[in-house]
Amino acid sequence: MDNIHALTRMEDKAKLLCASHNLSVTAKALLNDAEFSKIKNEAPALPTL
């Protein structure tokens, strides 16, 4: 029985990791080109990714 609970916990952690990763990807996608250019001009010292 303990093994089933451990697997469920691992699955929940994996789902949380996926959700947070998807959120960061979505947030990056929401930055449009104009905003990105503005940020880049304000911080030219940042290395390009």
C-alpha positions as CSV (number, residue, x, y, z in Angstrom):
1,M,0.0,0.0,0.0
2,D,2.9,2.4,0.8
3,N,4.3,1.9,-2.6
4,I,1.1,3.0,-4.3
5,H,1.1,6.2,-2.2
6,A,4.7,6.9,-3.0
7,L,4.0,6.5,-6.7
8,T,1.0,8.9,-6.4
9,R,3.2,11.5,-4.7
10,M,5.8,11.1,-7.5
11,E,3.1,11.5,-10.1
12,D,1.8,14.6,-8.4
13,K,5.3,16.1,-8.3
14,A,5.8,15.4,-12.0
15,K,2.4,17.1,-12.8
16,L,3.4,20.1,-10.8
17,L,6.8,20.3,-12.6
18,C,5.1,20.1,-16.0
19,A,2.6,22.7,-15.0
20,S,5.2,25.2,-13.9
21,H,7.3,24.5,-17.0
22,N,4.3,25.1,-19.2
23,L,3.6,28.4,-17.4
24,S,7.1,29.7,-18.0
25,V,6.9,28.7,-21.7
26,T,3.5,30.5,-22.0
27,A,4.8,33.6,-20.2
28,K,7.7,33.8,-22.7
29,A,5.4,33.4,-25.6
30,L,3.2,36.2,-24.3
31,L,6.1,38.7,-24.5
32,N,5.5,40.1,-28.0
33,D,8.3,41.4,-30.2
34,A,7.9,45.0,-29.3
35,E,8.1,44.3,-25.6
36,F,11.1,42.1,-26.1
37,S,12.9,44.7,-28.2
38,K,12.2,47.3,-25.5
39,I,13.6,45.0,-22.7
40,K,16.6,44.2,-24.9
41,N,17.3,48.0,-25.5
42,E,17.0,48.7,-21.7
43,A,19.4,45.9,-20.8
44,P,21.9,45.5,-23.7
45,A,24.4,43.8,-21.4
46,L,22.2,40.7,-21.1
47,P,23.5,37.8,-23.2
48,T,21.2,36.8,-26.0
49,L,19.6,33.4,-25.5
